[in-house]
């Protein structure tokens, strides 16, 4: 689950706790306004919640914050710190994920540089990033055939279309609105987690 950048404080903490209680086993803290006084405080609260539920905390775009709060890792994109720089900041035993959009070559490069997972998308129209580049679902199968890294799918994913990506080989589904925008966050997370249960039962 990727946090809603507009959510902070108690509302953010409550939503994350409901999501991990419902089955989200990785939380990516995404907050673009790093100048906010609540930025570090929220990250510390989320670190406490994820530890309590044995979930992983990944910080978006900010290796330094990941190091400060002892997060499990960091996720970086095209315009963020390079992978080597992020590794030097957070250490050898932490997770680094890399956004690869619709580009298998970015994933190949990330794998060679020591990434721990790669993410592709947007696979569907995203209410958070409606202008994001679209990635074809076949890209997941291509990545799985070449790389040994976990592949994460992102972008407009919900309970209705998530199974298509799991069937294509996605190891994880990264969602925002499909959980955060729902009236029952815990139930929404549980329904998405169930997609993996069903996929396992079919194989």
N, C-alpha and C positions, 0 to 999 in steps of 0.2 A: 504494500500500500504506500502510495506517495501522498504526503500530506498536502492539504489545500493551503496554498500560500497566503490566502486571505484569512486563515484561521490562526488565532493566537491564544495564549493564556489558558484559562480553564476550559474553554470550548475546544481548543486543540487537544489538550491532554485528555479530556473526556472522550473525544472521538477516537483518538488513538487507542485508549484503553478498551473501548468497545470493539474496535477492529481486531486487536490482537486476541481479545477474549473470544471473538468469533472465528478465529483461525488464520488471520494474517500473520505469517511468520517472519516477514521482513518489513520494516518501516523505513521509508526514505524521507528524511526531513528536508523539505523544500521550502525555502524562504528567501526571496530575492532581496529583501531589504535588510542587509546585514548591519545597517547602521541603527536599526531598532534596538531600544534598550532591552526588549524582550527576547532578542535573538538567541543569546547564549542561555538565558534562563529557560526558555522553552526547550532547547536542546538538552539541557540537564534533566528537565522533567521527563522528557521522552526517553532518555537513557535509563532513568529509574524504572519507568513503566515497562520498557522492553526487557530489561533484566528480570523483572518480577515474573513476566510471562514467558521467559526463555525465548524471546524473539530477538532478531538482529536489528540493530540501528545503523542505517547508512545515511551519511550526510551528503546532500547534493551540493556539488560545486566548491566545497570549502574544506580542503585537507586540514587546514589549521584548526578549524572548529572540531573536526573529527578527532584530532589529536587531543585537544583541550578537554573534551567530554568523554574521552576514551570510547568513542563509537566503534562499532565493529568494522567500519570501512567508509569509503567515500565513492561517490559516483561522479564521473567527469564527462563533459561534452567537448565538442569541437573547439569552443572558445575559452575553455577553462585551463587550469594548470595542466601541463603535460604529465604523462603517466610516470615518468622517472621522477619528476619533481614531487608528485603526489606520494609516491612510494617513499621517497626520502623523508617526507614530512610525517607520514602516519606509521611507517615501520613495515618490516617484512612480513609480519604475521597478520596484517589487516587485509580486508577485502577491497579491491579496486574494480569497479565496474565502469564500462565505457559505452557511451552512446554511439551507435554506428549508423543510425538513421536508415537509409535504404542502400547502404554501400558495403558490400562484402569485403572490399579491399581495406576499409577501415577496421573491420573485424579481424582480418588476417594480420594487420599491423599491430593491433592491440594485443592479440594472442602472442605474437613474437616478443612484444615488449613486457609481457608478464601480467596482463590483465587476468582477473579472476572470473569475470563473466562479461558478456557483450549483450547489448540491448539494441533491438531493431524496432522501427516504427516511425511514423504512425500507420498502423494497419487499417484503422477505420477513422472516420471523421471524429475529431476530438473536440469537445466543448471547451476544453482548457486551451488547446492550441489548434484552432480551426484551420490555420494556414500551414500547418506542419507538412513536410514532405510525406507522401504516401509510400509505403513499402509493400511489395507483393508478398502474399503469404508463402509463396514458394521459396522465398529467401530464407525462411527458417530451416527448411529441409536442406538447402544448400549449405548453410552454416553448420548444421549438425553432421553433414557428410564429410566436412573438411576439418572442423575444429573439435577439440576435446573439451572446450569450455561450456558451461551452462549458457543457454540462450534465453534471454528475457524478451518478451513481447510487450509493446506499449502502444497506446493511442486508441481512444474510443472503445476500449474493451469493456464488455459487460457480461452478464450471465447468459445472454442470448447468443453472443458470438464467440465467447471465450473458448468453447470446446473446439472450434475450428482451428485455433492456434495450438491448442494442446495436441490435437490430432496430427498437426503438421510437425510437431516435435518440440514445441516451446516448453522449457523447463519451469518457467514462472511467468505469471501475468502481472504486469504493473498497472495499477488502476488508481484513479483519483475520484472522479465523479461517481463511478459505479459503487463506491463505498461512502465517501464523504457527503455526497449530495442526497443520500437516502435518509428517509425518516428513521429507520432502524439500522444503524450502522453495524451493530453486531450481527444481525440477521443477514445483511447484505454481504458481509465478509464470509459468513458461514456458507452462503449459497455459492459464492465463487470458489471457496475451498472444496466444496462438494464436486465441482467440475473435475478436479484431479482425482477424487475418489472414484468417480464414474469411469474416467479414462483408465485407471488402473484395473478396474473390474473387467473392462472390455479386452484388455491385452492378455 
